[in-house]
Amino acid sequence: MLLLLVVHLVAAVVAPALVGLWGRKAFWLLAAAPASAAVWALSWTSAVQEGRGPVETVSWIPQLGLELTFRLDTLSWLMTLVVGGVGALVLVYCAAYFSTSAQGLGRFGAVFVAFAGAMLGLVTSDDMVLLFVFWELTTVTSYLLIGHYTDRKASRRAAMQAIVITTAGGLAMLVGVVLLGEAAGTYRLSAVIADPPGGTAATAAIACLLAGAATKSALIPFHFWLPAAMAAPTPVSAYLHAAAMVKAGVYLVARFAPAYSQHELWRWGVVVLGCGTLLLGGYRALRQHDLKLVLAFGTVSQLGLITLLVGLGTRATALAGLAMLGAHAMFKATLFLVVGVVDAATGTRDLRRLSGVGRELKLTALAGALGTASMIGLPPFAGYVAKEAGLEGIEHLDDGVTGLVVLVSVAVGSALTVAYGLRLWWGAFATKRAVVPESALVPEAVTTQEDGARSPGTTIHAAAEPDAEPAAISHPSLLLVWPAMILGVLGLAVALLPQLGEDLLQPYAETYPAGEPGHLALWAGFTPTFVLTLAILAGGAALFLVRERVEHWQQGLYRGPDADRVYRRFMRRLDDAAADVTAATQRGSLPLYLGIVLVVFVVGVGWAVVSDETWPRQVVAWDKPAQALFAAAAVVSAVLAARARRRLKAVILLGIGGYAVAGLFLLGGAPDLALTQVLVETVTLVVFVLVLRRLPPYFSDRPLAGSRWVRLGIGLAVGVMVSVVALVAPLARVHAPVTEHFAEEAVEWGGGRNIVNVTLVDIRAWDTMGEISVLLVAATGVASLVFLSRRSGRIYRASEAETDRTVWGGPDPMAPLRRGVDKQRVEAANTNRVWLSAGRTLAPQRRSVVFEVVVRLLFHTMIVYSAFLLFSGHNAPGGGFAAGLVTGIALIVRYLAGGRYELGEAAPVQPGVLLGSGLFLSAGVGLVAMIAGGTVLESWIVDLHVPVIGDVHLVTSLFFDVGVYLVVVGLVLDILRSLGAEIDRRAETGEDERFRDAERADIGLAELGPDTVPPARAHQAGAP
């Protein structure tokens, strides 16, 4: 079974390429995927009949007890035949239905095969969670198929309506699945059915399951999405809306009926849904003029009947329901395909404009007659056998008034089926005396001719006009007719072997707990059921004969609230309510958002803390007096930061608070955390400063006096609550912490004595993988916001610097006087005087000799120190993260001392190379471990003796740490390139334009600033 799903997946992936290579002929090959499922099911027929169907189990998430479990029993065997057999024939039909110039055929083929695979997985899943996954996959793929004609509003609207309704039902079904799984202690479907849980949880689960089934199978009050979905291509209607998708809800009812059919809520739910849908669909089908809409409402009616039969809870009705399920798939798919042929041949589906089609398309009319005869229940067809068995089973229901109501409903619904079935065939193929011309039609709704052999548009509906010319008729390919003919003949063939059908389907009926066994027979004698069948046929024929009076009578009756209109009004009101709620809550005020979050935190957590009786008996204020000093520094800096009006002042105060926290870490015996905190605060401070260069120096506005007190109160409440949680949470532990054995594991398995570093690169390496991935995404996001044309800007080298301008100073006013000086002499003099490679590119007023000397002396020392932290971090404070931050700070000081050209000299490499290499190296270490026979990200310890050096203790997680180091360095470099160098370049470009504008206006340099250099340039650049 898993192999068949893989086959469907591969077919879906390669479908666009196949269609692009072979055109619509590729559908022949794609049909092999569902056909293989049908052939596979047939090969297991004997074993399934004996209860020895195959079961496959693949471990999915062992920690959660989730498995990929598939099972083939009688119900799934029948559904597999329907899904695979009808799917293969419809795909063959597609090879002739679509025109060679049709757009999107590759996408259509891929989604169609994917839908078939999802349905196959749904009906064979023996795990309820897996069942839900495939359920939602059918929802998504059906949305894409219904909305295939993306340029048509009707298709898009129908697709959206279908996915909204079925998704809502799917979520309800998920709730029911979870309730049943938790109550039963297992999510294995067969186990839940064999020993169903009871109680309130089961009652709630039944309601949720029936809601899911009602939305998927278009039962009332959700029936309206199915007729609207007729905007899809005819092959989609023939498969999704006759044989596959709409059967998913029926399948859900049939699957759980053996367990819960005796439950009161289940029985009433099935009776109401089944009877109501059966009667409403048949009634609405009588007044439709579009052939597809007649079939659509007829499908709604038939789905109500099948749901009623399989859900009533007796063996006889269950057998009849399964027989009707198979018969319906054959005759309804036949009729949809036949309508597609008529549509392609005449260019219309309006039965009032069709006349004489049967004389021209005799084979098509024959296929339509076979399908219609089975649908209305004429002997000797499958529909007749199934309906007879159903009526017999309902007649023997021991339910008093309920049984009588069900019997009358089925009889009336069947008579309506006879009436609209005859009207369908008559409207499509009969020769009529009066045909309505297109100009005389009063439009009630509009449908569009599909992308078939012919493509004129058609408008359907409402007045009669005598002596009009019928629609022209062409002769489509026989390939369009044969799939429908095969299904129609099958509906006749299976009815001629009723005993074989009974033997194949009886094992499923035996799983029901009540009722006598049912039977499938062509002739059971002159019984009350046979008399009722004759009455149904006669009543339906009478309704057909007076069809014009019935239609006129229907138009005069009050139709009640239209479900589709109610849905649209509800969605419109929902949109309005959502807009109002969004306007009230999303006010664009960051303080309001943050305040709401913090207040909810204080109230929610505070209630839990207050109601908990676990409180510490003694609280130690501090272990060392120095801790009080650092804590006071953090508090004072936080208060001053909140009161600061200058942005830079607030940033510096926040940094002081961070350094104070690092001091607390150090006093608490966590030098690794202290080192990392100091480095992070330093880098963060620089990043803030780089951003602040392009922002006003002062905060734009200050809160009102009243709101200040509110903010102060919220801040104090949050601070107190966090402190209380820190005191109470450790005492609430009920299990041993996961870190209890980290110290021993770090030495034994990680080969290092620095627990923090070994945890990051070995014990919890997956977490670190996620964190460095986030860093890469953050770097990409920053660069994408700054760089407009490329992912990264160019690398600025000192040799490429312009000779007539300076960094952080603008155009050099003395450049014209120096252009005649020998260039080699100037460069030689500059080489002897500079401390940094690109120092000459700085504006003179921006250079600091002391800073340049200090950077020249410390840069290489910092790089060596970062290497020391990297390689010693496994046994001493350090590691890849801290080492990367030290290297990043070294690059920062080079940039601050020499500008963007100096940054290019210090690191002439694109940040993306470092980021990608680091992530690739970290992931590669994990893959190598797996290839070597271990688990992903497993470390290997190697002890070597190297001459001269001595003993070498090497752990492979070092390479993972190197990857972390490269990612951190790449992140810092990316920030410097984007928020530093690129912003500098743009600012200088703006100053150049201002300078040139001033020259063109004959304004002297001296008028631009007191130092003959544009002062706005230095201010906007904001360089240190």
N, C-alpha and C positions, 0 to 999 in steps of 0.2 A: 504493500500500500504506500509506504514511504517512497518507493521507487517510482510509482505512478505519479505522485505529487511532484517529484523531481522532473519527470518527463514533461508535465504540464508547465513547470517553471521554465525549463529550458526552451520549450516551444514558444512560450510567451516572450522570452528574451530575444529569440532569433526571428520572431515573426516580422518585425519591421524590415529587417534585412531581406528576408525571403520575399516579402511582398514587393520590395523595391527591385529585387532581381527578376522575379517571375510574374509580377503583377497579380491579378486575382486568381491565377492558377495555384498560387501558394496556399490557398485555402484547402486544396485537396490534401496537401501534406500536413497542414495544421489539424485537419480532421482526424489524423492518425492518433493524436493525443487522447481525446475523449473516447475514440473507438477502442483504444487499447484498454481503457478502464472497463468498458462494457464487455469486451472479450475476456478480460481477467475475471470479472464477476461471473460470467457464464461458465468459466472453467472450474469455479468453486461451487457450482449449483448443488451437486450431490452432497458435498461436505456440509454446506450450509443447511440443507434440508434435514440432515441428520444431527445438526447441532454442533458440528465440528469446524465451524468457520475459522479462518485464520485470525490470529491476534499478534500484533507487533507492538513492542514497547521499546522506546529509546529514552534514556535518561535526559531530562531537560534541565531542571534546576533541583538537584538532589536535596539541597538544604531546605527547600520549601516543599519537598515531596511532589514536585511537578514533573510529569512525564509526557512524552509524545506517545500516546497509546491509541492504537487503531484496532478496530474490531469489525468483522463482517458477520452480521446475523441476517435474518430474513428481511427485516425492514431496511437495513442498509444495503443489502443485496439488491432489492427492488429499486431503491433510490439510485444506486450506482448504475443500474441498467438504464434508468430514465435519463440521468444526467449524462452518461456517456453515449448511449445510443442516439438519443434525440440531438445531443450536441454535435455528434459527428455528421448526421444528416443535414443539420442546419448549416454547418460550415461548408459542406458540399454545395448546398443551395446558394450560399454567399458567392461562390465562384462564378455563378451565372447571374445573380441578382444585381450586383453592383456594376456600374458601367466602368469601362477601362479608364475613364478620366476622373473617376471619383476621388475625392481628396480624403486623406486620413485613413486609408485602408490598412496601412501598416499598424497604426495605433489601434484601429478597430480589431484587427486580428489578434494583436497581443493581449488586449484587455479581455476579449471574448474567451481566449484560451485560459487566461488567468482566472476569470470567473468560473469556468468549468472546473479548474483545479481547486478553487476555493470551495465550490459546492461538493466536490468529491471528498475533500478533507472534512467538511461539515458533517456529511452523512456517515462517515466511517470513524469519526473521533469517539473514543471511549473515555475521554477526560473532559470534564465540563468546562474547564478553563480553556482548553484547546478548542472545544466546540464554540465558545464565545469568540475566540480569535478568528476562526474561519467565518463565523457569522458576520463579523464586522468587515472582513475582507470581501465578502459578497456584497455588503452594503456599498463599499467604496467602488468596487468594479462595476456594479450595476449603475451607480451614479454616472460613471464615465460612459457607459454604453447608452443609457437613456439620453444623455446630453451629447451624443456623438456629433450631431449637427450643431456645432458651436456658434454658427452664424445665425441661428434661428432662436428668437426669443422664447417661442413655445417649448423648444427642447431644453434650453437652459432653465426655464422656470419649472418644467416637469422634473428635471433631474434634481434641482435643489429641493423641491417639495418631497420627492421620494427619499432623499438622503436625510432630511430633517426628521421625517416621521419614523423611518426605519431605525435611525440612530437613536432616537428617543426610546423606541421600544427595545433596542439592543441594550441600552443602559439599564432599563428596568429588568430585562432578563438577567443581566449580570448580577444585579442585587439578589434575584432569586437563586442564581447559581451559588453565590457566596453563602447565602443562608442555608441552602441544602448541604453544601460541602462542609460547612462548619458544624451543622447539626449532626450530620452522619459521620463526621470524622474522616472523611475521604472524599476526593473529587472524582473518583472512578465512577463513570456513569453506570456501568452494569452493576456495580456494588450498591449504588444508591437505589436503583430500580428494584434490585432483589430484596433489599431491606430498607424501605423508605422511612426516613425520620418523620415524626409527628409533632403535634403541639402547635403553638403559635407561630413558630418559625416556619413550619411547613405551610401553614395557611397563608402567611405573607409571601412565601416563595411561590405558591400556586398563583396568586394574583399577579405577581411579577412575570411569571412564565407565560401566562395567558395574555398579558399585555404585549410581551414581545412577539408572541405568535400572531396576535391580532394585527399589529403593525406590519409584520413581514408578509402575511398572507392577505392583506387588504380586507380584513373583516371589519364590520361596523364598529365604531364610527370612523375608521381609518380607510374605508373602502375607496375614497375619491382619488387617492394618488395613482391607482392602477389605470383607470381610464385616461387620466392626464398623461401617463407615461407612454401612451400610444403615439406620442410625438417621436418616439424612437424608431429606427429602421425596423421593417417587418421581421427580419431574422432575429432581432433582439426580442420583439414581442413573442415570436414563436418559441423562443427558448426560455427567456427569463420569466415571462408572464404566462406561460402555459405549462412548462415542464420543469423549470429549475427553481428560480428565486422564490416565487410565491409558494412553492411547495415546501420551503424551509420552515415556515410557520406551521404548516400541517405536519411536517416531520417532527417538530418539537412537541406538538400535542400527541402525536402517535407514540413518540418515545417515552413520554412520562405518563401516558394514560394507564398502562398496566399497574403503575404504582399508586396513582391518585384518582382514578376514575370513580371510586366510591366516596370520595370526599364531597361534602355538600357544596362547597364553593366551586369546586371543579365542575360538578354536574350542572349546576345552574349557569355557570359561566359558559360552558360549552353549548348548552341549549339556547341561551340568549344569543350568543355570537353566531352559532351555526344557523338557527332558524331565521334570525333577523337578516343576516347577510344573504341567505338563500332567496328569501322573498324580495328583498330590496333590489338585488342585482337582476333577478328575472324581470321584475316590474320595469326597471329603468331600461333594460335591453329592448323592450317592446317599442319604444318610441325613438330609437336612434336610427339615423339614416346613413352614417358612415359605417361601412362594414366592419372596420377595426373596432369602432366603439360598440357595435353590437356584440362582437366577440369579447371585448373588454368587460362589459357589464355581465355577459354570460359567464366569463371566468370568475368574476366576483361571486356570482351565484353558486357556481360549482364548487368553489373553495369553501363556501359556507356548508354545503352538503357534505363534502369530504371531512371537514373538521367535525361536523356533527356525528358522522358515522364512526370515526376512529376515536372520538372522545367520549362516547356514551358509556362505554365500559363493559359491554358484553362481547362474548366471543363471536357471535354471529355478525353483529354490526362492525366489529373490528375486521373480520375477514372481508366483508363487503366494502368497507372503507379502503382497504389496501387494494382490492380489485378495482375500485373506482379511481384510485390514485393513478394506477397504471393506465387504465382506459382513458382517463382525462388527458394525460400527457400525450397519448397517441392522437386522439381525435381533435384536441384543441390545437396542438402543433400543426396537424394536417390543415385545419381550417385557416390558421394564420398564414401558412405558406401559400395556400390557395388564394387568399385575398391579396397576397403580394403579387401573385401571377396576374390576377385580374387588374390590379393597379398598374402593373407594368404594361399590360396589353392595351388598356383603355385610357390611362391617364387620369382616372377618377376612382374614388371608392364610394361615391354617392349612389345608393341603390336606386334612386329615382331617375338617374341618368343612364343607368345600365339596362340594355335590352338586347336580346339575341346573342349574348356572350356564350351561352351554352351551345348554340349551333356552331359557332366558330371554334370554340375551345372545348371540344368534346371530352378529351382526356382530363382536362382541368375540372370540368363539370363532374366527371365521374369521381375523381378524387374528393371533390367537395361533397358529393352525395354520400360517399362512404363515411367521411368524417361527420357529416350532419346526422346520418342514420345512427351512428354510435352515440352521438351526443344526446339525441332526443330519446334514445332507448328503444330502438326498433330491433327485433330479433332478425338475424342471429349475429349480433355485434357485441363487443366487449362491454359497451355502455349498458346494454340491456341486461346482460348477465349480472353485472355489478349492482345495477339499480334494483333488479328483482331480489337479489340477496339482501340488499339494504332494506327494502320494504318488508321482506319476510322477518328480518331481525327486529325491526322497529315494531311490527305488529305484535311480536311476542314480548315486548317490554312490559315488565311488571311494575309500572310506575303510575298507574291510575291516570289522573288528569294530565300529568306531564307527558306520559306516553301518548295520549290521544292528541295533545297539542303538537307533539313532534311528528306524529303520523300525518295529521292534516297539513302541517307546514311542508313536509316533504312532498305530499301529493300535489298541493297547489304549486309549489316551486317546480316540480317536475312538469306540470302542465304548462307553466310559463316557459320552461325550457323547450318544450315541443313547439310552442307558438313562435318564439324568437328564432329557433333553429330553422323552421320552415321558412320564416320570413327572410332569414339570411340567405338560404340557398335560392329561394325565389328571387330575391332582390339582386343577387349576383349573376344568375344564369338564365332566368326566364325571359321570354319575349313578351314585352308589355305593350299595351295599347297606348298608354299615355306615359311619356317620359318628360321629366322636368328639364328645361334648358338652363344653362348656367346663368343666363341673364335674368331668369325669373326666380332664382333662389333668394330667399330672405335669409341673410346670414345670422346664425346664432353663435357659431364658433367657426374657427378657421383652422384647417389642417393643410399641410403642404405635401405635395407629391414627393416621394422619396427618391433617392439617387439610384434608381433602377435603370432598366433598359430604356424607358422613356421618362421624361422629367417635366411635363407641363404641370402647372399648379392646379389645384382643385379647391373650390370653396363648397362647403356642404351646407345645405339645410332647407328650407322650410315650406315653400308653397308648391302647389301642384299646378301644372300647366299642360293642357291636353295637346296632342298632335305635335309634340316636339321631336326633334331629331335626336336619336341615340348617340352616345359617344362612339367615336371611331375605334375599331378593334384591330390590333396587330397580333402577330403570332410570335410569342417569345420562345426562347430556347426550351427544348424538352427537358433540359437539365433543371429548369425551374419546377417542372411538374413532377419528376420522378421521386424526389424526397417525400413530397406530400402523398404520392400514390403508394409508396412503400409503407408509410405510417398508416394510411387508410386500410391497406390490405392486412397489415398486422392486426389492426383492430378487429378485423373479421376472423383472422386465423386463430388468434388466442381464444376467441369465443367458441370456436368449434371444438376446443379441447378443455372444457371447463374442469374436468376432473384433475387434469395436470395442474392447472392453475390453483385449484383447491389444495392439492398436495404440497405445492411450493409455498403457499402463503399461510397454510394452517399452523405451522410452528409459531408464527408470530401471534396469531389469534389465541393460541393455547396459553400465552403468557398472561392473559386477562383473568382476573379472579372470579368472574361471575358469568352466568348465562350458559345456554346450551351451545354446542358447536354449530357453526353455520355451514352452509353448503353453497357451491356454485353450480348452477345447472341451466341448460338451455330450455328444458321443459320439466317442470316439477308437478305437472297435472293441473286440472281445473280447480285452482285454489282461490281463496279470497284475495290473495295477493295478485293473482293473474287478472281477476276481475277488476281490481283497483288499477292495474296497469292499463287495461283496456279503457277504463274511464279517464285515466290521465291522457292517453293518446287522443281520445275523442275530444276531451275538453281543450287540449292544446290545438288540435286541428280546427275546432270551432273558433277559438280566439284568432287563429290565423285568417280564417275566412272573413271575419268581421274586423280585420286589422285597421281599416280606415276609421271605423266607428270607435274602436278601442283607442286609437291614437287621438282622435278628437275628444273623446271622453277624458283621457289623461291630461290633455292640455287645459281642460276646464277645471280640473281639480286643483285644490290647494296642495302644493308640493312640499310644504313644510320648509324648514331652514335648510338651505343648500350647504352640504358639508364642506365643499370646496370654498364657498364664499365665507363660511364661518372660519375656516382655517386662515384664509388670507386676511380677514379682519383681525383675527387673533394675532397673527404675525405682525400686522401693522401696529396694533396697540402695543405689542411687546417691544417693537422697535422704538415707539414713542416713549414707553416707560424706561427703556434702557437709556435713551438719550437724556431723559429727565434725571435719572439716577446718576448718569455720568456727569451731567452738568452740575449736580449738587455735590458730588464727591470729588471729581477731578477738577478742582478749581484753579489749578496751576500754582498753588501755594506750597512750596516745599516745607515750610514750618508747620503748616496744617497737616500734611501727610505724615511727617515725622512725629508730630504731637499725637496723632491718632494711634499710630503704631505703638508709641511708648506708653500711652494711657492704657491701651488694651493689654500690653505686657504687665504693667503694674497691677491692674485689676485682676487679670486672669491668674497670673502667678501668685499675686498677693493672697487671693482667696485660697489657693491650694496650700500656700505656706501657713496661713493662719489656721486653717482647718486641720493641719497636720500637728500631731503632738510630739514629733521628733525634734527636740531642741537641744542644743549643747548645754551641758551643765556648767561649763566653765569656758570663758573666752579669754585667750591671751592676746593682749594688745599688740605686742611685738616681741620678737626674740632678741633683737639687738636695738639699742637706742638709735643707731644710724638709720634703721628702717623708718622710724618716725620722721627723720629729717627728709628722706627721699619722698615719703608719702606727702609730707607738708609741701614740698616743692611741686609735686604733681598737682595737688589741690590748688595751690596759689596760681600756678601757670594756667590751669583750666579756667579759674575765675577771671584772671586778667585777659585771657584769650576771648572769653565771652564778652568782655567790656571793651575790647579793642576796636577802634574805628578804622585803623589802617590795616589793609590786608596783609602786608608783609609782617607787621608786628604780631598779628594773630597767628600767622604761620610759625614764626620763631617761637612764640610762647607754646604752641602745640608741640613743637620739637623739644622744648625743655621738658614738658610733661612726659614725652616719650623717653627721653634720656633718664628721667627720674625712675620710670618703670624699669628701665634696664638696670639701674642700680639696685632696685628691689630684687630683680632676678639674680643678680650677682650675690647679694647678701643671702639669698635663699638657697645658694648652692647650685645654681644653674648657669654656669659660665657660657655654655653654648647659646642658651636663650638670650643672655645678656649681650653677647657679641653680636648675634643676629639682630637684636632689637636696636642696638647702636647703629649698625650698618644700614638697616632699613630706614631708620629715622633720618640718617644723613642723606641717603639717596632721595627719600621723599621730600626733604627740605629743598633740595636742589630742583627737583621736578616742579614743586610749587613755585619756586622763584622763577623758573623758566616760563611757566604759564602766566605768572603775575606781571611779567614784562608787557604783556599785551592787554592788561586789564587796568582800569582806573586805580589809583593808589588807595582810595577810600571806598568803603562799602557804600552802595548807592543810597540806601535808606536805613533808618534806625526804627526799631519797633516802638510803638506807643508805650507810654509809661504803664498803662494797665496790662498790656500783653507781656511786658517784661516780667511782671510779678507772676503771671501764669507760667511763663517759660521757666522762671526760677523754681516754681513749685514742682513742675514736671521733672526738671533736672534733679532736684533733691530727692523726689520720690523714686526716680529710677535708680539713683545712686544708692539709696538706702535698700531698695529691693534687691539690687545685685549683691550687695554686701550680705543681706539676710540669706539669699540663695546660696552664696558661697559658704555660709556657716551651716545651713540645714542640709544641703544636697549630699555631702559626704556621709551624713548619718543615716540617710534614707537608703543606702545601698543594701540590697538583699542577696547579691551574688558576688563572688570574688572578682576583682577587677581583671580585665584581660592583660594588664601589664604586670600582673603578679610575678610571672616567670620571665619577664623580658630580660632581666639582668643575666640570668643563666643562659637563656637562649641567644643573647647577643654574643656571648663568648663562644658557646658551643657550636651554634649554627652560623652565626654571622662573622665569627672570627675577629671581633673587635670589642674594646672595652668602653667605647663611647656609646652609651645606650641610645642617645638621641640620634646620632648619625646612623648607627646600625638599623634603628627602627625605620628611618627615612629611606634608606637604600636597600633594605633587605626585608625586615619583618612586615613593613607596611609599604612596600615599594609601589603597589598599585595606587595608593593614595598620592604618592609623589608623582607618579606618571600623570595622574589627573591634574595635579597642581602645576606641573611644568607645561602641560597642554593649555591650561588657563592662561599662563604667562605668555605663551606664544599667541594665543588669540587676542590677549590684551595688547600686545605689541602690534599685531596686525591692525587692530582697531584704531590705535593711536595714529599709526602711519597713514591709514586710509582716510582719516579725518583731515590730515594735514596735506599730504601729497595729492595733487589733483590729477596728474597725468600718468604717473608711474608709482609702483609699490614703494620704491625707495629713491631718494634723490642721488645725484652723482656724488662721488667721493672727491672732496676738495683737497688738492695737493698744493703745497707751497710753490712749486715750480710753475703752476698754472695761474697763480694769482695775478690780477691785473696790476699794471705798473702805475696807473693813474688814479687809484683809489685805495682806501684802507678799510679794514674791517672795524665795525663799531665807530666809524668816524666819517664815512662818506667819501666823496671825491676829494683827492689830495689837491689842495689849492696851489701847492708848489710844483706839481708835476710838470706844467709847461716850462718852468725854468730849468728843470733837470733833464729834459728830454735830449739835450745836446751833449750831456756828460757821457763819457765812455761807460757803457753798460757793464763791461767786465770789471772795471775798477770799482764801480758801485757794489756789484755783487761780491767781490772779494772783500771789500771793507765791511759789508754787512755780515759776511760769514765769520769774520774775526770778532764781531761785536755781539752777536746774538747768543742767548742762552737756549732759546727754543728754535726749532727748525723753521717755524712760520711766524716768528716774532715780528719780522719786518712787515707783515701784512696788517698788523694792528695800527690803529690811529695812535699817534704819539701821546695824546692826552689820555689814552686808555691803557697804556702800558705801565706795568709795575715791575721794576727790575728785581725787587726783593721777592715778589711772587714768582717771577720766572726762575730765579735762582733756587728757591725752595722747591718748586715743582721739578726742576732739573735734577736736584739731589734726591728727591723722595720718590719719583715715579718708578724707577727701576726697583727701588727697595720695596715699594708696595706690590709690584708684580711678583717679586721673589717671595714676599710674605704671603701673597695669595696662593702661590704654588705650595708653600709650606702648609697652609691651612687645608688645601685640597688633599695633599697626600698624607697628612697626619691626622685628618679628621676622624679616621676610623677608631683611633685609640686616644685622641686628645681633642680638646675643643677645636671646632672647625668644620670642614666638609665642603661639598661643592657649592652649596648655597652661599655660605659665608665667604668662601673664596671668590665666587663670582661677584659678590657685592664689593669686595675689596678692589678687584680689578676694575669694576664699574666706577668706583670712586676715583681710582687713579685716572681713568679716562675723563671723568668729570673735571678734575682739577686741570688736566691738560687743556680741555676745552675752555675753561674759565680763564686760564692764563694766556691762551693764544688764539682763541676763536676757532671758527670752523675749519680753517686750513690746518691748524695745529691738530685738531681732532682727526683730520684725514691722514696726517703724518703718523699719529699715534696708532691708529687702527685703520689701515687701508683695506678694509673688507666690508662687504655689504652685511648689514645685520641679519638679513634673511638667511644668509649662508650659515651663520652661527646658530640661529634658532633652529633651522632645519637639521643641521648636523647634530646638534645636541639632542633633539627629540629622536632622531634616527638612531643615534648611538645608544640612548637609554632603552629604546624599544628593541634594538638589535641585540643587546645583552640578554634581554628576556627570551628572545627567540632562539638565540644560540643555546641557552640552557635547555630549552625544550627539545631542540634538535639533538642535543647531547644525551637525551634520555631522562632529563629531570623535568621539573615543572617550570612554568613560565616565571621568569625573574628569580629563579633559584640561584644562590651564590655558590661558588666553588672556592675552596681554600687551597692555596698552593704554597708550600714551604720549600725554599731553595737555599742552597749554600753557594754564594758567588765568591770566587777568589777576590781577595783584597777588600771587597765590601763586607763580606761575612754573610750571616744568615739573613734571608729576605722572606718576609711574611706577606704574601700577596693574596688578596681576596678579589674575586672578579667583580664584586659590586663597586670596586673603585672605578671601573669603566662607566657604570651607571652614574656615579657621582661626577665623573668628567662631563657626561651629557648634561647633568643639571647645571654644572659650571658654565658650559657653553650657552645654555638657554638663558641664564641670568645675565651673562655678559652681553648676549645678543639683545636682550630686552633693554638694558641700560643704553647700549649703543643706538638702538632704534629710537629711544626717547630723545637722546642727544641729537640725532640726525633730524628728527622731525620737529620737536618742540624747540630745539636749539638752532642748528645750522640752517634749516629750511626757513624758520621764522626770521632769522637774521637776514637771509638772502632777500626775502620779500620786503622786509623793512628797508633794507638798503636800496632795493629797486624803487620803492616809493620815494625815498629821499633823492635818488638820482633824477627822477622825473621832476620833483619839486625844484631841484637845483637847475635843471635845464630850462624849466619854465621861467625861473627867475632870470637866467641869462637872456632868454628871448625877450623878456620884458625890460632889458637893459638895467637890471637892478644889480648893483655891485655886491660882491661877496661880503663886504663889510656890513651891508644892510641886513644880511641874513643872520648875523649873530656877532657877538663881541669878539670871538676868536677866529673870525674868517672861515668858520666851519658851521654849517647849518646846525643850530642848537637843537632843533626838534629831532634831528637825526639821532644825536646821543641820547636824548630823553626817551624817544620811542624805542630805540634798541635796548635801553635799560641795562647795558652791560655793566658788570661789576667793575 
